[in-house]
Amino acid sequence: MVITPVSTEEASRLSILRSLDFIDIIPEERFERLTRLATRHFSVPLALVSLIEVKRQRFKSSQRLDLNDLKCATALCAYTIFDEETLAFPDLQEDPRLVNNPLVKHSHIRFFAGHPIHGLDGSRIATFCIMDWQPRQLSEAEITDLKDFALLVEQELHKSTPTQKKLPTNNHNEEEFKALLESATDIIARFDREGRYLYVNQAIEKLIGLPPAQLIGKTPHEGTGVPTSVDQRWKNRVAQVFEVGQESVFDLKYSTSNNIAKSYHIRLIPEFAKDGTVESVFAIRRDLVDVRQLEAALWASQAQVTDLRESITDAFLVLNYQGEFTYVNREAAGIIEREADELLGKKIWEEFPEAKELTLYQNYRQARPYHLTAHSEEFLASSGRWFEVHTHPSSEGVLVYFRDISQRKQLEEALHRNEEQLRQALKMEAVGRLAGGIAHDFNNLLTVITSYSDLILDGLNEYDPLFLDLTEIKDAAVRATGLTRQLLAFSRRQVLQTRVLDLNEVLSEMKKLLRRLIGENIELITTPAPRLGRIKSDSGQIEQVIVNLAINARDAMPNGGTLLLETANVRIVQEYSTQHPEVPLGNYVVLSVSDNGCGMDETICSHLFEPFFTTKEPGRGTGLGLSTVYGIVKRSGGYIEVSSKVNQGTCFKVYLPQVEEFEDIFKPGVTLTNNLPSGSETILLVEDDEAVRALASKVLHKCGYNVLEAQNGDEAQLLCKRYRGNIHLLLTDIVMPRMNGQEVALQLAPLQPQMKVLYISGYNNQTIVDQTLLEENGTFLQKPFTPLELTRKVREVITSIVQATTT
């Protein structure tokens, strides 16, 4: 069974629809907005507003449907207007009523639902429809929403008036056609089935002295006084063209009432509607006495059209239905890289083979049989440009426009890159928070493990059986410490102790370490630049950057190779900064780390700095190395770039801004020995982790210090008030419950004005610790620390008190 639309009020409905003058209104943004919203609301790919005529439905708005109209016999929307209820087909291909519908058989649409739209008098004149490529069921709530969308469209249609009617979408052709008609010296007119004027050009006024507007709706006899017999012959000719749909050419001779002889050559041309029926007849009446004048006018009009086509900035060409060029403007010839005269009469697919690989080829093939206007975005490799390509069927064949959209595509790609960077930043921030929290707690454990290992090792002979076991435990803890430092650097929760650095000196001091890391089968070459500029960064983190890049290079050369580390001074100029807007102008120090290993392709390079991305075998990498490098470089005000070729090698370049500052690097006065630095001063130790507090107290007592212990800020305040002597140093954790380390220091400062502060923590979040206050009133020691590191830092701070006092 096939659904057949039937309505007893069809004639009335069509009359109302035409009186509203909606059919010729081009799609408007207010309706486009509603169909866009519907596709998102119902999660469907297709939504449209269609106006239903006698034989066709025309789309007032459509989302993702490259059609302007459809025959009502195949259009699903046409069935919706014959009922007040919502019409829904959950699965079109499974519905026996639609088994012979061509649209269902030859498209991929599986689901359809629509609701009628009413005119001011309540008649159903249009529909609001949604479609999907997959079968689906509408819920009651969705049916209600669909009705609401139809009501919104209905309200918008009621606001429209006939004054809103606009020109057809093909503005170029309309303007050319109108210019041709009005410039002609002959009478050119359009007639309806009864032989009445629908349009006549200005030439009629010269002949009869009446403006064209006064003839509209009249026959030649009624409007110009043509004899009745001639008028009837005229009507018969027009009716014949309407009937057979073929052109008619004839000569018409008669005498006026004043016995003036008239002789005309007349050509009647049928104009077809999109459904194939004749909707009007176009007539050219040529005065046989003045043929030569008319020919000259026509040639002039053609020249105007040609000039117009040549002056537009779009590439424009016309193809006949054999695919042969019949017209090529200057811009189009430039794209094909041929002279226009050379292309005329030749097939586009042979002269411009690249076009056959484009969507243009399919659009051209569908233009004539389906009378479809289409457009697509195409990339022409030969020119390296993007084009928006439009195809329009016409009496000449197929009109093709190429509009250059390369600049727009570049902006879209830039926007896409920015969106990707934002998503990446959000992902790294989330992972960073997790990593920082883990590292903070882990560092407390590592502090206890490494420090007690050192204390026990100090009391053992190196030949003791336990010595090697404890050494292995300590080495494992040290390796774990390196991992937590990477986590902290990655999460941006490690305190940066920035100072002015000479990158050449940093490399020189790291040579021995790097040689041990990369192995004997890899040659290490360092090339320091003379008079290298200085940078300002955290020396430990810069060392971490170098180590991570060196380890990556080592893993890329399993069979040996060369690792080259170079430094250089560079200046970023405007031209480079324009291509890389994230890089400010100025002077930079560049560290290049190159290897001749396996290399990487572009796909891998695009993901290198993502957290947990690794190309190594399971168990051989954390995926944090390069993301940590990226974070350190960014926080140091620099940037990093990578270039790589498969089987040729990789080069990382780290750009760090130069500084003009000069400062002496602080060197502790205590000599590095196996003996822990000692003292007799009083230290107030505030630490909420009992194991860490016990360890630190034991180490400091062992070194001769007087240690006052507190679990939190409240206990510290009570101890400080009760203690009658001087407290030389406050050693406090930063992150503690109720009162953090910074707050403890501020509370105790009035009670012990000369007391210095040494902060300890597994991580530091800038929202918790005021970095400026830390630099002015305290020093920082990163967990995990060894007994030697703790006592050295304590001695360093206390010594600075003595120096300040004596000064």
C-alpha positions in Angstrom: 0.0 0.0 0.0 1.3 3.5 -0.9 0.1 6.6 1.0 -1.8 8.9 -1.3 -2.3 12.5 -0.1 -6.0 13.4 -0.3 -7.7 16.6 0.8 -11.2 18.0 0.2 -9.9 21.5 1.0 -6.9 21.3 -1.3 -8.0 24.1 -3.6 -8.7 26.4 -0.7 -5.4 25.6 1.0 -3.4 26.4 -2.2 -5.2 29.6 -2.7 -4.3 30.8 0.8 -0.7 29.7 0.4 -0.3 31.7 -2.8 -2.0 34.7 -1.3 0.5 34.8 1.5 3.3 35.0 -1.1 5.6 32.6 0.8 6.7 30.4 -2.1 9.2 32.7 -3.6 10.7 34.0 -0.3 14.3 32.8 0.0 15.5 31.0 3.1 15.8 33.4 6.0 18.0 33.3 9.2 15.0 33.2 11.5 13.9 29.9 10.1 17.5 28.6 9.7 18.0 29.3 13.4 15.0 27.1 14.3 16.0 24.2 12.1 19.6 24.4 13.5 18.2 24.3 17.0 16.0 21.4 16.2 18.9 19.3 14.9 20.7 19.8 18.2 17.6 19.4 20.4 16.4 16.1 18.8 20.0 14.9 18.0 19.1 14.4 14.3 21.1 15.3 11.2 18.2 16.7 9.2 15.5 19.3 9.9 13.5 21.4 7.5 10.5 23.7 7.0 8.6 22.9 3.7 5.8 24.7 1.9 3.5 22.3 0.0 2.3 23.3 -3.5 0.3 21.3 -6.0 3.0 19.1 -7.3 6.1 20.1 -5.3 7.2 21.0 -1.9 9.7 23.9 -1.5 12.1 24.2 1.4 11.8 27.5 3.4 14.7 26.2 5.5 16.7 23.0 5.6 19.7 21.8 7.6 22.1 19.5 5.8 19.8 18.8 2.9 21.2 20.2 -0.4 17.9 20.5 -2.2 15.5 23.4 -2.8 12.4 21.3 -3.5 11.0 17.8 -4.2 8.0 16.4 -6.0 5.1 15.9 -3.7 4.6 12.4 -4.9 7.9 11.4 -3.3 8.2 14.0 -0.5 7.4 12.7 3.0 6.5 16.2 4.2 3.6 16.4 1.8 1.7 13.6 3.8 1.9 15.6 7.0 -0.4 18.5 6.0 -3.4 16.2 5.6 -3.8 15.5 9.4 -3.7 17.7 12.5 -1.6 15.1 14.4 2.1 14.5 14.3 3.1 12.0 11.6 6.0 9.7 12.4 7.7 6.8 10.7 10.1 5.1 13.1 11.7 3.0 10.3 10.8 4.1 6.7 12.3 1.0 5.1 10.2 -1.3 7.2 6.9 0.5 6.6 4.9 -1.4 3.9 3.0 1.9 3.0 6.2 3.4 1.6 7.6 0.4 -0.2 7.4 2.1 -3.6 8.4 5.6 -2.6 11.6 6.5 -4.5 12.9 8.8 -1.8 12.8 5.9 0.7 14.2 3.3 -1.8 17.2 5.4 -3.0 18.2 7.5 0.1 19.6 6.6 3.4 16.9 8.2 5.4 15.4 5.8 7.9 13.3 8.0 10.3 10.9 10.8 9.7 8.5 12.9 11.8 6.6 16.0 11.0 3.9 18.3 12.2 1.7 20.7 10.2 2.0 24.5 10.1 -1.2 26.6 9.8 -2.0 29.8 8.0 -3.9 32.7 9.7 -7.2 31.1 8.8 -6.2 27.7 10.3 -5.5 25.9 7.0 -2.5 23.6 6.8 0.1 25.2 4.5 3.4 23.8 5.5 5.2 21.3 7.7 8.1 21.2 10.2 10.0 17.9 9.8 13.0 16.1 11.3 14.8 13.1 9.8 17.6 10.7 10.8 19.8 8.1 9.1 18.9 5.6 11.8 15.6 4.2 12.9 14.2 5.7 16.2 11.1 6.1 18.3 9.8 9.6 19.4 8.9 9.9 23.1 5.8 11.7 24.2 7.9 14.6 25.4 9.7 14.8 22.0 6.3 14.8 20.1 5.3 17.8 22.3 8.6 19.5 21.5 8.1 18.9 17.8 4.7 20.5 18.0 6.2 23.5 19.8 8.8 23.9 17.0 6.1 23.9 14.4 4.2 26.5 16.4 7.3 28.8 16.5 7.7 28.5 12.7 4.0 29.2 12.3 4.3 32.4 14.3 7.2 33.5 12.2 5.3 32.8 8.9 2.4 34.9 10.1 4.7 37.9 10.5 5.6 37.7 6.8 3.9 39.9 4.2 4.1 40.0 0.4 6.4 43.0 0.7 9.1 40.6 1.9 9.4 38.9 -1.4 12.9 38.9 -2.7 14.8 38.2 -5.9 15.7 34.6 -6.7 18.9 33.3 -5.2 20.7 33.3 -8.5 21.3 37.0 -8.4 23.9 37.1 -11.2 21.7 35.5 -13.8 18.7 37.6 -12.8 20.6 40.8 -13.2 22.1 39.8 -16.5 18.6 38.8 -17.8 17.0 42.0 -16.6 19.7 44.1 -18.2 19.2 42.3 -21.5 15.5 42.8 -21.5 15.5 46.5 -20.7 18.3 47.3 -23.1 16.6 45.6 -26.1 14.9 47.9 -28.6 12.2 45.2 -29.5 9.2 44.4 -27.4 9.9 41.6 -25.1 7.1 40.3 -22.9 5.8 37.4 -20.8 2.2 36.1 -21.1 -0.1 33.8 -19.1 -2.3 31.1 -20.5 -5.0 33.6 -21.4 -2.6 35.7 -23.4 -2.5 38.5 -20.8 0.7 40.5 -20.1 2.7 39.4 -17.0 5.7 41.5 -18.0 6.7 43.8 -20.8 9.9 45.8 -21.3 10.3 49.5 -21.7 10.3 49.3 -25.6 6.5 49.1 -25.6 6.3 52.7 -24.3 8.1 54.0 -27.4 5.7 52.2 -29.6 2.3 53.0 -28.1 3.1 55.8 -25.6 1.9 53.8 -22.5 4.1 52.7 -19.6 4.5 48.9 -19.2 2.7 48.9 -15.9 -0.6 49.9 -17.5 -0.6 46.8 -19.7 -0.1 44.2 -17.0 -3.1 41.8 -16.8 -4.5 42.9 -20.2 -4.5 41.2 -23.7 -2.8 43.0 -26.7 -6.3 44.0 -27.8 -7.2 45.4 -24.5 -3.9 47.2 -23.9 -2.7 48.3 -27.4 -5.7 48.2 -29.6 -4.7 45.3 -31.7 -7.7 44.2 -33.9 -9.9 41.5 -32.4 -9.1 39.0 -35.1 -5.4 39.4 -34.6 -5.9 39.2 -30.8 -7.7 35.8 -31.2 -4.9 34.4 -33.4 -2.5 35.6 -30.8 -4.3 33.8 -28.0 -4.5 30.6 -30.0 -0.7 30.7 -30.6 0.0 31.2 -26.9 -2.4 28.5 -25.8 -0.7 26.1 -28.3 2.7 26.7 -26.6 1.2 26.1 -23.2 -0.3 22.9 -24.5 2.7 21.3 -26.3 5.5 23.0 -24.4 7.4 23.8 -27.6 8.8 27.0 -29.1 6.7 28.7 -31.8 8.1 31.1 -34.4 5.9 33.0 -36.9 5.3 36.3 -38.7 2.3 38.4 -37.9 1.0 41.0 -40.4 -2.0 43.2 -40.0 -3.3 46.8 -40.6 -4.4 49.1 -37.9 -7.6 51.1 -37.9 -5.7 53.9 -39.5 -4.6 51.6 -42.3 -1.0 51.5 -41.1 0.7 48.2 -42.1 2.4 46.3 -39.3 4.8 43.4 -39.8 6.4 41.5 -36.9 8.6 38.4 -36.5 7.4 36.8 -33.3 9.1 34.0 -31.2 7.2 32.4 -28.4 9.3 30.5 -25.8 7.8 28.3 -23.1 9.0 28.9 -19.5 8.8 25.8 -17.4 8.2 25.4 -13.7 10.4 23.1 -11.7 7.7 20.4 -12.0 8.0 20.4 -15.8 4.8 22.3 -16.5 4.7 25.5 -18.6 4.0 28.4 -16.2 4.3 31.3 -18.8 5.3 32.1 -22.3 8.1 34.5 -23.1 7.6 36.5 -26.4 10.0 38.5 -28.5 8.4 40.7 -31.1 10.8 42.0 -33.7 9.9 44.7 -36.1 10.9 43.3 -39.5 11.7 46.8 -40.7 14.2 47.3 -37.9 15.9 43.9 -37.6 19.4 45.3 -38.0 18.9 47.7 -35.1 17.7 44.9 -32.9 20.7 42.7 -33.8 23.0 45.6 -32.8 21.3 46.0 -29.5 21.5 42.3 -28.8 25.2 42.2 -29.5 25.7 45.2 -27.2 23.7 43.4 -24.5 25.8 40.3 -24.9 28.9 42.4 -24.6 27.6 43.8 -21.3 27.0 40.3 -20.0 30.5 39.2 -21.1 32.0 42.3 -19.4 30.1 41.5 -16.2 31.3 37.9 -16.2 34.9 38.9 -16.8 34.9 41.6 -14.1 33.8 39.4 -11.2 36.5 38.1 -8.9 35.0 34.6 -8.9 36.1 32.0 -11.4 33.2 31.4 -13.7 32.7 28.8 -16.5 29.8 27.2 -18.4 29.8 23.5 -19.3 27.3 21.9 -21.8 25.9 18.5 -21.0 28.7 16.8 -22.7 31.1 18.3 -20.2 32.6 20.7 -22.8 33.6 24.3 -22.1 31.2 26.8 -23.7 32.5 29.8 -21.7 35.5 30.4 -19.4 36.2 33.8 -17.8 39.7 35.1 -17.0 39.8 33.9 -13.4 38.7 30.3 -14.3 41.3 30.2 -17.1 43.9 31.2 -14.5 43.0 28.3 -12.2 43.2 25.8 -15.0 46.4 27.5 -16.2 45.3 27.6 -19.8 44.1 30.4 -22.2 40.3 30.6 -22.3 40.2 30.3 -26.1 42.1 27.0 -25.9 39.5 25.5 -23.6 36.3 26.2 -25.6 34.8 23.1 -27.0 37.1 20.8 -25.0 36.0 18.5 -22.2 36.8 19.7 -18.7 37.7 16.3 -17.4 40.5 16.0 -20.0 41.8 19.5 -19.8 41.4 19.8 -16.0 41.7 16.1 -14.8 42.0 17.3 -11.1 38.3 18.3 -11.3 37.2 14.7 -11.8 38.5 13.9 -8.3 36.4 16.6 -6.7 32.8 16.6 -5.5 32.2 18.9 -8.5 32.1 15.9 -10.7 29.2 14.3 -8.9 27.4 17.6 -8.6 27.7 18.2 -12.4 26.3 14.7 -13.2 23.3 15.3 -11.0 22.6 18.9 -12.1 20.7 18.1 -15.3 18.6 15.0 -14.5 17.6 16.2 -11.0 17.8 19.9 -11.7 19.9 20.3 -8.5 21.8 23.3 -7.4 24.8 22.2 -5.2 27.9 23.5 -3.6 31.0 22.0 -2.0 34.3 23.0 -0.6 37.3 21.7 -2.6 41.1 21.8 -2.2 43.0 22.2 -5.5 46.4 20.7 -5.0 47.7 22.3 -8.2 47.1 25.8 -6.8 47.3 25.0 -3.1 44.1 26.9 -2.5 40.6 26.1 -1.1 37.5 27.0 -3.2 33.8 27.0 -2.6 32.4 25.5 -5.8 28.8 26.1 -6.8 27.0 24.3 -9.7 23.7 25.7 -11.2 21.7 24.0 -14.0 20.6 26.4 -16.7 19.5 26.4 -20.3 23.1 26.8 -21.3 24.2 23.7 -19.4 25.8 23.9 -16.0 27.1 27.1 -14.6 30.1 26.7 -12.3 31.5 29.3 -9.8 34.8 28.9 -8.0 35.1 31.3 -5.0 38.5 31.4 -3.2 38.0 30.7 0.5 41.7 29.9 1.4 41.9 32.7 3.9 38.7 31.6 5.7 40.0 28.0 5.8 43.2 29.3 7.4 41.2 31.1 10.1 39.1 28.0 10.7 42.3 25.8 11.1 43.7 28.4 13.5 40.5 28.3 15.5 40.7 24.5 15.5 44.3 24.5 16.8 43.3 26.9 19.5 40.5 24.7 20.6 42.8 21.7 20.6 45.3 23.6 22.7 42.5 24.5 25.2 41.4 20.9 25.5 45.0 19.8 26.0 45.5 22.5 28.7 42.4 21.4 30.6 43.4 17.8 30.4 46.9 18.5 31.6 45.5 20.6 34.5 43.3 17.8 35.6 46.1 15.2 35.4 48.4 17.7 37.1 46.2 18.0 40.1 46.1 14.3 40.6 49.8 13.9 40.1 50.6 16.7 42.6 48.5 15.2 45.3 50.0 11.8 44.9 53.6 13.2 44.9 52.9 15.2 48.1 51.9 12.2 50.2 54.6 10.0 48.6 57.3 12.5 49.5 56.6 12.2 53.2 57.1 8.5 52.9 60.3 8.8 50.9 61.7 11.3 53.4 61.5 8.7 56.1 62.8 5.9 54.0 65.9 7.8 52.6 66.8 9.5 55.9 66.6 6.4 58.1 68.6 4.5 55.4 71.3 7.1 55.7 71.3 7.0 59.5 71.6 3.2 59.6 74.3 3.2 56.8 76.3 5.7 58.8 76.5 3.1 61.6 77.5 0.1 59.4 80.7 -1.0 58.0 80.6 -1.3 54.2 81.4 -5.0 54.5 78.4 -5.6 56.7 75.9 -8.0 55.0 73.2 -5.4 55.6 75.1 -2.6 54.0 74.4 -3.7 50.4 70.7 -4.4 51.2 70.2 -1.0 52.7 72.1 0.6 49.8 69.6 -1.0 47.4 66.7 0.3 49.5 68.1 3.8 49.4 68.8 3.7 45.7 65.2 2.6 45.0 64.0 5.5 47.2 66.2 7.9 45.3 64.8 6.7 42.0 61.3 7.1 43.4 62.3 10.6 44.4 63.1 11.4 40.8 59.7 10.2 39.7 57.9 12.4 42.3 59.9 15.4 41.2 58.7 14.8 37.7 55.1 14.5 38.9 55.5 17.8 40.9 57.1 19.6 37.9 54.4 18.3 35.7 51.7 19.4 38.1 53.3 22.8 38.6 53.3 22.3 42.4 57.1 22.3 42.9 58.6 25.5 44.4 60.8 27.2 41.8 64.0 28.5 43.2 65.0 30.7 40.3 68.4 32.3 39.9 70.5 33.6 37.1 72.2 30.7 35.2 74.9 30.2 32.6 73.6 27.3 30.6 77.1 26.4 29.5 78.1 25.9 33.1 75.1 23.7 33.7 76.0 21.5 30.8 79.6 21.3 31.9 78.7 20.1 35.4 76.3 17.5 34.0 78.7 15.8 31.6 79.6 13.0 33.9 76.0 12.3 34.8 75.0 12.3 31.1 77.7 9.9 30.1 76.5 7.4 32.8 72.9 7.8 31.7 73.4 7.3 27.9 75.9 4.5 28.0 79.2 3.7 26.4 77.8 3.0 22.9 76.6 6.6 22.4 79.0 9.4 21.7 78.3 12.6 23.7 79.3 15.9 22.0 78.7 19.3 23.7 79.2 22.5 21.7 78.9 25.5 24.0 78.5 28.9 22.3 81.0 31.6 23.3 79.7 34.6 25.3 76.4 32.9 25.9 73.6 35.0 27.4 72.3 34.2 30.8 68.9 32.9 31.7 66.8 32.9 34.9 65.3 29.7 36.0 65.4 26.9 38.5 68.7 25.1 38.1 67.2 21.7 39.2 64.4 21.9 36.7 66.8 22.9 33.8 68.9 19.9 34.7 65.7 17.8 34.6 64.9 19.1 31.1 68.4 18.1 29.9 68.2 14.7 31.5 64.8 13.9 30.1 65.8 14.9 26.6 69.1 13.0 26.8 67.2 9.8 28.0 64.8 10.1 25.1 67.6 10.4 22.7 69.3 7.4 24.2 66.2 5.3 23.9 65.9 6.3 20.2 69.5 4.9 19.6 69.4 1.3 21.0 72.3 0.4 18.7 74.4 3.4 19.5 74.8 6.8 17.9 75.7 10.4 18.6 74.0 12.8 21.1 74.8 16.4 20.4 74.1 19.2 22.9 74.6 22.7 21.6 73.9 26.2 22.9 73.5 29.4 21.0 72.3 33.0 21.2 69.3 33.9 18.9 67.0 36.9 18.4 63.4 36.4 17.5 62.4 38.9 14.9 59.0 40.1 13.7 58.8 37.8 10.7 59.3 34.6 12.9 57.0 35.9 15.6 54.2 36.5 13.0 54.3 32.9 12.0 54.6 31.8 15.7 52.4 34.3 17.6 52.9 32.4 20.9 56.6 33.5 20.8 57.4 37.1 22.0 60.1 39.1 20.2 63.5 39.3 22.0 66.8 37.6 22.7 66.9 33.9 23.6 69.4 31.2 24.6 68.8 28.1 22.7 69.6 24.6 23.9 69.6 22.0 21.0 69.5 18.3 21.8 70.0 16.2 18.6 70.3 12.5 17.9 70.7 10.3 14.8 68.3 7.7 16.0 65.1 6.2 14.7 63.2 9.5 14.4 59.4 10.0 14.4 56.6 10.8 11.9 54.4 13.8 12.1 51.6 12.0 13.9 53.8 11.0 16.8 55.4 14.5 16.9 51.9 16.1 17.3 51.3 14.1 20.5 54.8 14.2 22.1 54.0 16.6 24.9 50.7 15.0 26.0 50.8 13.5 29.5 51.3 9.8 29.6 51.9 9.6 25.8 54.8 7.2 25.1 56.1 5.2 22.2 58.2 3.0 24.5 57.4 -0.6 25.5 55.3 -1.2 28.6 57.3 -0.6 31.7 60.0 1.4 30.0 58.5 4.9 30.3 56.0 6.8 32.3 54.9 9.1 29.5 55.6 12.1 31.8 59.1 13.0 30.6 58.3 15.3 27.7 55.2 16.7 29.2 57.3 17.7 32.2 59.9 19.2 29.9 57.2 21.2 28.2 55.8 22.5 31.5 59.2 23.5 32.9 60.1 25.4 29.7 56.7 27.2 29.6 57.1 28.2 33.3 60.5 29.6 32.5 59.0 31.9 29.9 60.3 29.9 27.0 59.1 27.5 24.3 60.2 24.2 22.8 60.0 22.9 19.2 60.8 19.5 17.7 61.8 18.4 14.2 62.2 14.8 13.3 62.4 12.4 10.3 62.0 8.7 10.4 65.3 6.8 10.3 67.3 10.1 10.3 67.0 11.4 13.9 65.3 14.1 16.1 66.2 17.6 17.3 64.6 19.3 20.2 65.2 23.1 20.5 64.5 24.8 23.9 64.3 28.6 23.7 64.8 30.4 27.0 64.6 34.2 27.3 67.9 36.0 28.0 68.2 38.2 31.1 70.5 41.2 31.7 70.7 40.4 35.5 73.9 39.3 37.1 74.1 37.8 40.6 76.5 35.6 42.5 75.3 32.0 42.9 75.1 31.3 46.6 77.6 28.6 47.8 77.1 27.1 51.3 80.0 27.5 53.7 79.8 23.9 55.0 82.2 21.5 53.3 80.6 18.3 52.0 81.7 15.4 54.3 80.2 12.3 55.6 79.8 14.0 59.0 76.6 16.0 59.4 76.9 19.7 60.1 76.2 20.4 63.7 75.2 23.3 66.0 73.8 24.1 69.4 71.0 26.6 68.5 67.3 26.1 69.4 64.9 25.0 66.6 61.1 24.9 66.8 60.0 21.9 64.6 56.4 22.0 63.4 55.3 18.9 61.3 51.9 17.2 61.3 53.3 13.9 59.9 54.5 12.0 62.9 57.1 9.9 61.1 58.7 12.9 59.4 58.6 14.9 62.6 60.3 12.1 64.6 63.0 11.6 61.9 63.8 15.3 61.7 64.0 15.6 65.5 66.3 12.6 65.8 68.7 14.0 63.1 68.8 17.5 64.7 69.2 16.2 68.2 72.1 14.0 66.9 73.8 17.1 65.5 73.6 18.9 68.9 70.6 21.2 68.3 67.9 21.9 71.0 64.7 20.8 69.3 61.2 21.9 70.4 58.5 19.7 68.7 54.9 20.7 67.8 52.3 18.8 65.8 50.5 21.8 64.5 50.3 25.6 64.7 48.4 25.8 68.0 51.0 23.6 69.8 53.8 25.8 68.2 52.2 29.0 69.6 51.9 27.5 73.1 55.6 26.3 73.1 56.8 29.6 71.8 55.0 31.5 74.6 56.3 29.2 77.3 59.9 29.1 76.1 62.0 31.8 77.8 65.1 31.7 75.6 65.7 32.6 71.9 64.4 30.4 69.2 66.8 30.7 66.3 64.9 28.8 63.6 61.4 27.8 62.8 61.4 24.5 60.8 57.8 24.0 59.6 55.9 22.0 57.1 53.8 24.2 54.7 50.6 22.1 54.2 49.0 21.3 57.6 45.5 21.2 58.9 43.9 24.3 60.5 47.0 26.5 60.2 49.5 26.2 57.4 53.3 26.9 57.7 53.1 30.4 56.5 50.4 31.3 59.0 52.4 29.7 61.8 55.4 31.9 60.9 53.3 35.1 60.9 51.8 34.2 64.3 55.2 33.5 65.9 57.1 36.5 64.4 56.0 39.0 67.1 57.1 36.5 69.9 60.5 35.8 68.3 61.5 38.7 66.0 65.0 37.4 65.2 63.7 33.9 64.3 64.4 32.7 60.8 62.1 30.3 58.9 62.9 27.2 56.9 59.8 25.7 55.1 59.6 22.1 54.1 57.0 20.4 51.9 56.3 17.7 49.4 54.8 20.4 47.0 53.9 24.0 47.0 50.7 25.4 45.5 51.0 29.2 44.7 47.5 29.6 46.1 48.7 28.4 49.5 52.1 29.9 49.8 53.0 33.5 49.0 56.2 33.1 47.0 57.3 36.7 47.7 57.0 36.3 51.5 58.9 33.0 51.3 61.8 34.6 49.5 61.9 37.5 52.0 61.5 35.7 55.3 62.3 32.1 54.8 64.0 29.4 52.8 62.6 26.2 51.3 63.7 22.6 51.5 62.0 20.2 49.1 60.8 16.8 50.4 62.1 14.1 50.3 65.4 15.1 51.9 68.3 13.3 53.4 69.8 14.0 56.8 72.8 15.7 55.1 70.5 17.9 53.0 68.4 18.8 56.1 71.4 19.6 58.4 73.2 21.6 55.6 70.1 23.7 54.9 69.5 24.3 58.7 73.2 25.3 59.1 73.0 27.6 56.1 69.9 29.5 57.4 71.3 29.8 61.0 74.7 31.0 59.7 72.9 33.7 57.8 71.4 34.8 61.1 74.8 35.1 62.7 76.2 37.0 59.6 73.3 39.4 59.6 73.7 40.0 63.4 77.4 40.7 63.2 76.9 42.9 60.2 
